[in-house]
């Protein structure tokens, strides 16, 4: 018998996560010069990393031989968010803390609920524990909280909510999420994934972290990969009730976030000018992309993140046409949207390059 046959059946049944295609991979496949390729596939910040974060990384290299100490970042986040330090859990990207929540609360014989067209890590994290996935039907490509509430079973232990949602960009008014929290059984953990929170207008935001005092089953997750531009360093965090954070830390790898990432995240938190510039750039780029899609007569899903999902006749075929022109976007057939593509908001010139390639591909 093969050694792979000894692996748990629910592990063998998982389809691996497929990330956005790297620039270097496309260069190899198509024989294109790297400098002629535009990547708008992975919702990265086109401005790169915060200048203050870059300087912090350069300083931190001097102590790279030492194991990481998360204290400074935890303290900074706790102060910024108005919580106790024992409520903050640091992760190797927010994907890491999502996985920690699954490991704490899910197992064979249990289930989790998430929306159709929601982030691919939710089923991956669930299946890796042997738990069952319950997929609630989407409403206009976004979360239908009533359907999600109805889908909760006696064995459900986690509900995943992304706000804004990836890959569709839908946004749920926070009053609706708060009402949902009141209706969810207290023994079901609700993971509120706010990876794109900083791209929301201030009027749309809510202090969801403050809700944890009222709803100790709420876990809020965020990341430094998006507006802060630290996707390659992998650092995110969760905020939870102290007793829940304690459980997450019990299964967390001791040194899951490296020294450079910690230093960069601490500095990025204080680089308010960079965050404001990134927000403004995204707003302008969103207008540019949406105007272009309208001009080309393509339907799109109104987005509250740093990306737009739009409809074409055949997502895979259109993606290939764009790749041949050196433009990388994200096919999302794996999210149940085979006739859609997702494009990240880039620099003005990158957005223009995408729209020109799209127009040519439509002819």
C-alpha positions as CSV (number, residue, x, y, z in Angstrom):
1,X,0.0,0.0,0.0
2,X,1.3,3.5,-0.9
3,X,2.3,5.8,1.9
4,X,0.0,8.4,0.6
5,X,-2.9,6.0,1.2
6,X,-2.1,6.3,4.9
7,X,-2.9,10.1,4.8
8,X,-6.2,11.1,6.3
9,X,-9.0,10.8,3.6
10,X,-10.1,14.4,4.2
11,X,-6.6,15.7,3.6
12,X,-6.3,13.7,0.3
13,X,-9.6,15.2,-0.8
14,X,-8.5,18.8,-0.5
15,X,-7.9,20.8,-3.7
16,X,-4.7,22.9,-3.2
17,X,-5.1,26.7,-3.1
18,X,-4.0,28.2,-6.5
19,X,-2.5,31.7,-6.0
20,X,-2.3,34.4,-8.6
21,X,0.3,33.7,-11.3
22,X,3.7,35.2,-10.5
23,X,5.3,37.5,-13.0
24,X,8.3,35.2,-13.3
25,X,6.1,32.2,-14.1
26,X,4.4,34.1,-16.9
27,X,7.7,35.2,-18.3
28,X,8.9,31.6,-18.4
29,X,5.7,30.3,-20.0
30,X,5.2,33.0,-22.6
31,X,8.8,34.0,-23.2
32,X,7.9,37.6,-22.2
33,X,10.4,40.1,-20.6
34,X,9.6,40.5,-16.9
35,X,9.6,44.3,-17.3
36,X,6.8,44.1,-19.9
37,X,4.4,42.1,-17.6
38,X,1.7,43.8,-15.4
39,X,0.4,41.7,-12.5
40,X,-3.0,42.7,-11.3
41,X,-4.0,39.4,-9.8
42,X,-3.3,39.2,-6.1
43,X,-4.8,42.4,-4.6
44,X,-1.3,43.7,-3.7
45,X,-0.6,47.4,-3.0
46,X,0.8,48.8,-6.3
47,X,2.8,51.4,-4.2
48,X,4.8,48.6,-2.6
49,X,5.6,48.7,1.1
50,X,5.5,51.7,3.4
51,X,8.7,53.7,3.4
52,X,8.8,53.6,7.1
53,X,8.4,49.8,7.1
54,X,11.2,49.4,4.5
55,X,13.5,51.4,6.8
56,X,12.5,49.3,9.8
57,X,13.2,46.1,7.9
58,X,16.7,47.3,7.0
59,X,17.4,48.1,10.7
60,X,16.0,44.7,11.8
61,X,18.4,42.8,9.6
62,X,21.1,43.4,12.2
63,X,19.3,41.1,14.7
64,X,18.1,38.5,12.3
65,X,20.0,35.7,14.1
66,X,17.7,36.1,17.1
67,X,14.3,34.4,17.5
68,X,11.4,36.8,17.1
69,X,9.7,38.6,20.0
70,X,6.1,39.5,19.2
71,X,5.7,41.8,22.2
72,X,6.2,45.2,20.4
73,X,3.7,44.4,17.6
74,X,1.1,43.0,20.0
75,X,1.4,46.0,22.3
76,X,1.1,48.4,19.4
77,X,-2.0,46.7,18.0
78,X,-3.6,46.5,21.5
79,X,-3.1,50.2,22.0
80,X,-4.4,51.1,18.5
81,X,-7.5,48.9,18.9
82,X,-8.2,49.6,22.5
83,X,-8.0,46.0,23.8
84,X,-5.9,44.1,26.2
85,X,-2.7,42.5,24.9
86,X,-4.0,39.1,25.7
87,X,-6.7,39.6,23.1
88,X,-4.3,39.9,20.2
89,X,-3.0,36.9,18.3
90,X,-0.3,37.4,15.6
91,X,-0.3,35.3,12.4
92,X,1.8,34.5,9.4
93,X,-0.6,36.5,7.4
94,X,-4.3,36.5,8.3
95,X,-4.6,33.1,6.6
96,X,-2.6,31.7,9.5
97,X,-5.1,33.0,12.1
98,X,-8.0,31.7,10.1
99,X,-6.4,28.3,10.2
100,X,-5.8,28.6,13.9
101,X,-9.6,29.2,14.4
102,X,-10.4,26.1,12.4
103,X,-7.9,24.0,14.4
104,X,-9.3,25.2,17.7
105,X,-13.0,24.8,16.9
106,X,-13.4,22.3,14.1
107,X,-12.9,18.5,13.9
108,X,-14.6,15.5,12.3
109,X,-18.3,15.5,13.2
110,X,-18.4,19.3,13.2
111,X,-19.2,21.9,10.5
112,X,-18.5,25.4,9.4
113,X,-20.8,27.8,7.4
114,X,-19.6,30.2,4.8
115,X,-21.1,31.9,1.7
116,X,-21.0,30.9,-1.9
117,X,-18.3,32.9,-3.7
118,X,-16.4,33.5,-0.4
119,X,-12.7,33.3,0.3
120,X,-11.1,29.9,-0.7
121,X,-9.3,29.6,2.6
122,X,-12.6,29.0,4.5
123,X,-13.2,25.6,2.9
124,X,-9.5,24.7,3.0
125,X,-9.2,25.4,6.7
126,X,-12.4,23.5,7.4
127,X,-11.6,20.5,5.3
128,X,-8.1,20.3,6.8
129,X,-9.7,19.5,10.2
130,X,-12.0,16.9,8.8
131,X,-15.1,19.1,9.4
132,X,-17.9,19.5,6.9
133,X,-18.5,22.6,4.8
134,X,-21.9,24.2,4.6
135,X,-22.1,26.6,1.7
136,X,-25.0,29.2,2.0
137,X,-26.2,30.5,-1.3
138,X,-25.0,34.0,-2.2
139,X,-27.3,37.0,-2.6
140,X,-26.2,39.2,-5.5
141,X,-22.7,37.5,-5.3
142,X,-22.4,38.5,-1.6
143,X,-23.2,37.1,1.8
144,X,-26.9,36.4,2.6
145,X,-26.8,36.5,6.4
146,X,-30.4,35.1,6.7
147,X,-29.4,32.1,4.6
148,X,-26.2,31.7,6.6
149,X,-28.1,31.8,9.9
150,X,-30.6,29.2,8.5
151,X,-27.7,27.0,7.5
152,X,-26.3,26.7,11.0
153,X,-26.7,23.1,12.3
154,X,-26.3,21.7,15.8
155,X,-22.8,20.6,14.9
156,X,-21.7,24.0,13.5
157,X,-18.9,25.5,15.4
158,X,-17.6,28.3,13.0
159,X,-19.2,30.8,10.7
160,X,-16.9,32.7,8.3
161,X,-17.8,36.2,7.1
162,X,-15.6,38.3,4.9
163,X,-16.4,42.0,4.8
164,X,-15.6,43.2,2.2
165,X,-15.8,39.9,0.5
166,X,-13.0,38.5,-1.7
167,X,-13.3,37.8,-4.7
168,X,-16.6,39.7,-5.3
169,X,-15.9,42.9,-3.3
170,X,-19.4,42.9,-1.7
171,X,-19.9,44.9,1.5
172,X,-22.3,44.1,4.3
173,X,-23.5,47.1,6.4
174,X,-22.3,46.5,9.9
175,X,-25.7,46.9,11.4
176,X,-26.7,43.7,9.6
177,X,-23.6,41.9,10.9
178,X,-24.3,43.1,14.5
179,X,-27.9,41.8,14.2
180,X,-26.5,38.5,12.9
181,X,-24.2,38.3,15.9
182,X,-27.3,38.6,18.2
183,X,-29.0,35.7,16.4
184,X,-26.1,33.3,16.3
185,X,-25.8,30.7,19.1
186,X,-23.2,31.8,21.7
187,X,-21.3,28.5,21.2
188,X,-20.7,29.2,17.5
189,X,-17.5,31.1,16.7
190,X,-18.0,33.9,14.1
191,X,-14.8,34.8,12.3
192,X,-15.1,38.3,10.8
193,X,-12.4,38.6,8.1
194,X,-11.7,42.2,7.5
195,X,-8.6,42.0,5.3
196,X,-9.8,44.9,3.2
197,X,-11.1,47.0,6.1
198,X,-8.8,49.9,5.4
199,X,-10.2,50.5,1.9
200,X,-13.6,51.3,3.3
201,X,-14.7,54.9,3.6
202,X,-14.7,56.0,7.3
203,X,-18.5,56.3,7.2
204,X,-18.9,52.6,6.4
205,X,-16.6,51.3,9.1
206,X,-17.5,50.1,12.5
207,X,-15.5,49.3,15.6
208,X,-16.1,45.6,15.4
209,X,-13.3,44.9,17.8
210,X,-15.3,46.7,20.5
211,X,-18.2,44.2,19.9
212,X,-16.1,41.4,21.3
213,X,-17.0,42.5,24.9
214,X,-20.6,41.9,24.0
215,X,-20.0,38.8,21.8
216,X,-17.1,36.7,23.1
217,X,-17.7,34.3,20.3
218,X,-16.6,36.9,17.8
219,X,-13.1,36.7,16.2
220,X,-11.9,39.7,14.1
221,X,-9.1,39.1,11.7
222,X,-7.1,41.7,9.7
223,X,-3.9,41.8,7.7
224,X,-0.9,43.9,6.7
225,X,-0.8,42.3,3.2
226,X,-3.2,44.8,1.5
227,X,-3.1,48.5,2.1
228,X,0.1,48.3,4.2
229,X,1.9,46.6,1.3
230,X,3.5,43.8,3.3
231,X,2.1,40.7,1.4
232,X,5.5,39.2,1.0
233,X,6.4,39.4,4.6
234,X,3.3,37.6,5.8
235,X,1.9,39.2,8.9
236,X,-1.8,39.4,10.1
237,X,-3.6,39.2,13.3
238,X,-6.8,38.2,15.1
239,X,-8.5,40.0,18.0
240,X,-10.7,37.9,20.3
241,X,-11.9,37.5,23.8
242,X,-9.0,36.6,26.1
243,X,-10.1,33.0,26.6
244,X,-10.5,32.5,22.8
245,X,-7.1,34.2,22.1
246,X,-5.5,31.9,24.6
247,X,-6.8,28.9,22.7
248,X,-5.6,30.3,19.4
249,X,-2.2,30.8,20.9
250,X,-2.1,27.2,22.2
251,X,-2.1,25.9,18.6
252,X,0.0,28.8,17.1
253,X,3.5,28.0,16.1
254,X,5.9,29.7,18.6
255,X,7.8,31.8,16.0
256,X,5.2,32.0,13.3
257,X,6.0,35.6,12.3
258,X,9.6,36.6,11.6
259,X,11.7,39.5,12.9
260,X,11.5,41.5,9.6
261,X,7.7,41.2,9.4
262,X,7.3,42.3,13.0
263,X,9.5,45.3,12.5
264,X,7.8,46.2,9.2
265,X,4.3,45.9,10.7
266,X,5.1,48.0,13.7
267,X,6.4,50.8,11.5
268,X,3.6,50.5,8.9
269,X,1.0,51.1,11.6
270,X,2.4,54.5,12.2
271,X,2.9,55.5,8.5
272,X,-0.4,57.2,8.2
273,X,0.7,59.2,5.2
274,X,1.4,56.1,3.2
275,X,-2.0,54.5,4.1
276,X,-3.8,57.7,3.1
277,X,-1.9,57.8,-0.2
278,X,-2.7,54.1,-0.8
279,X,-6.4,54.7,-0.1
280,X,-6.5,57.7,-2.5
281,X,-4.7,55.9,-5.2
282,X,-7.1,53.0,-4.9
283,X,-10.1,55.3,-5.1
284,X,-8.8,56.9,-8.3
285,X,-7.9,53.6,-9.8
286,X,-11.3,52.1,-9.0
287,X,-12.9,55.0,-10.9
288,X,-10.5,54.4,-13.8
289,X,-11.2,50.7,-14.0
290,X,-15.0,51.0,-13.6
291,X,-15.2,53.7,-16.2
292,X,-13.2,51.5,-18.6
293,X,-15.4,48.4,-18.0
294,X,-18.5,50.5,-18.6
295,X,-17.1,51.9,-21.8
296,X,-16.4,48.3,-22.9
297,X,-20.0,47.3,-22.0
298,X,-18.9,44.8,-19.4
299,X,-20.9,44.1,-16.2
300,X,-19.0,44.3,-12.9
301,X,-19.7,43.7,-9.3
302,X,-19.5,47.0,-7.3
303,X,-16.5,46.5,-5.1
304,X,-15.4,47.9,-1.7
305,X,-11.9,46.5,-1.8
306,X,-8.9,47.1,-4.0
307,X,-10.1,45.0,-6.9
308,X,-13.1,44.6,-9.2
309,X,-14.7,41.4,-10.5
310,X,-16.2,41.7,-13.9
311,X,-18.1,39.4,-16.3
312,X,-17.0,38.0,-19.6
313,X,-18.3,35.3,-21.9
314,X,-15.6,32.8,-20.9
315,X,-13.2,33.6,-18.0
316,X,-10.6,31.0,-18.9
317,X,-10.4,32.0,-22.5
318,X,-10.2,35.7,-21.7
319,X,-7.6,35.1,-19.1
320,X,-5.4,33.4,-21.6
321,X,-5.8,36.2,-24.1
322,X,-4.7,38.7,-21.4
323,X,-1.7,36.5,-20.4
324,X,-0.5,36.5,-23.9
325,X,-0.4,40.3,-23.8
326,X,1.6,40.2,-20.5
327,X,-1.3,41.2,-18.3
328,X,-2.1,38.9,-15.2
329,X,-5.5,39.0,-13.7
330,X,-7.3,36.4,-11.5
331,X,-9.5,33.8,-13.0
332,X,-12.1,32.8,-10.4
333,X,-13.8,29.7,-11.8
334,X,-12.8,28.0,-8.6
335,X,-15.1,30.3,-6.7
336,X,-18.0,29.3,-8.8
337,X,-17.6,32.2,-11.2
338,X,-16.2,30.7,-14.4
339,X,-17.4,33.7,-16.5
340,X,-15.8,36.3,-14.3
341,X,-12.3,37.7,-13.8
342,X,-11.0,39.7,-10.9
343,X,-8.6,42.6,-11.5
344,X,-6.6,44.3,-8.8
345,X,-6.4,48.1,-8.8
346,X,-2.9,49.1,-9.9
347,X,-1.1,52.3,-10.8
348,X,-2.7,54.5,-13.4
349,X,-0.5,53.2,-16.2
350,X,-1.0,49.6,-15.1
351,X,-4.8,50.1,-15.1
352,X,-4.6,51.7,-18.6
353,X,-2.5,48.8,-19.8
354,X,-5.1,46.3,-18.5
355,X,-8.0,48.1,-20.1
356,X,-6.2,48.3,-23.5
357,X,-5.4,44.6,-23.4
358,X,-8.9,43.8,-22.4
359,X,-10.3,45.9,-25.2
360,X,-8.1,44.1,-27.7
361,X,-9.0,40.7,-26.3
362,X,-12.7,41.5,-26.8
363,X,-12.3,42.2,-30.5
